[in-house]
Amino acid sequence: MKKLFLTIALLAALVCVRSVAQTASDAAPRINRAIELLEAGQPIYYTQVAEAGYEDGVRLSRTDADYITYEMEHGAFNMSELRAFMQGLVDGGPTPTGHRIPTVIATLPVTGLDEATMRANAWLVQQVLAAGVHGILLCHARDPEAARAMIEASRYPFAPEADGLDQGFRGAGSQGFAARIWGVSGNEYLRRADPWPLNPDGELFFGVKIEDSYALENAELTTQVPGLGFAEWGPSDMQLWLYGIPEPGVNTQAQPEMAAARERIFQASRDAGLYFLNSCNDSNVVEMIDEGVMICTGGATVGREYTGREMP
C-alpha cells in the first residue's frame, strides 16, 4: 500500500512539473517587442534610421520607440553596416523594457513590382533577415505575387504549411548570426523566425506599402497574402502618382482622390485583418487610434497616455 501511495505521488509530481514547465514556456517573453504590444491591444510607435552603424545601434538600444525602421529603399544597402548596427543594439542593451534589443524592421531597395522581380531579388530578403532584423516592409507593393514571394523567401522549408503559400526556401546557415543577435540557440531561431500572426509563435513582422496608383488597384488582393501583418498607404509617394509635384502650401492629402485612396487601403487592411500604419502627431494621434490605426509615426507620449500604457 505504501509503495502504491509513493508511486501515485511520484506520478502526480511529474504531472505538476510538466504543467509548470508548459506554463513557463507559454509565458516566455516575446523577442519582438512590437508583436508583444500588438497582441496586448496597444498601438505602436516607431523611429527611423538610414545608413546607421555600430555607434548608432548602441545609441538606439535605449530608444523609447517600439520599433526601428532601418531604411534601405533609398539609403545605402550595406549589409556590413546593418550587422554592425544590430550588434550595437545588443552591446548597448538591454532595452528599458528588458528586451535584448528593440524590434528592427527593414525596407529594401527592391520594390514589389511583380513576382519575377521579387523572386530574382529574394536574396535581399534573406540577407537582411540573416542580419537579425525582425521584419520587412515591402515598398511599392503593386503585385500580390511579389508580396507572396517575399513571405516564401522568409520561411524555412519545414515551417507550418499555410494555404496560399508554397514551401519556404530560406537556407541552413542563415540562422547563425541572427540567433546570436536574438540571444537564442540556432534551433530556437529556426523555430521562431516565421511570420506573425500567420504563425502565432512567429517573431517576424512583414508589411506592404500600397503607395502608387498601380498598387492601389490591387489593394484588396495584396492585403490578403498570408504572412503579412501590416500595411500602409504611403501618402508622400501616392501624391506623386496622383498629382505630381505638390504645389507649395497645398495640402494634397486633403484632396478627394487622396482621401479615397487612403480609405480604400485602410478598408482592405481591415478586411484582411492587417494592422494599419499612418502618420500621426500629438494633435491627431487620439483620433487615429479611435479610427483603428495601430502603427504610428509620432504622437507616442499622447497616444500611450490615452491607451493607458505605462513606460518603464
Beta strands, then each sheet from edge to edge (+ up, - down):
strand 1: 44-50
strand 2: 67-71
strand 3: 103-107
strand 4: 135-138
strand 5: 205-209
strand 6: 230-232
strand 7: 275-278
strand 8: 295-296
sheet 1: 1+ 2+ 3+ 4+ 5+ 6+ 7+ 8+ 1+
end
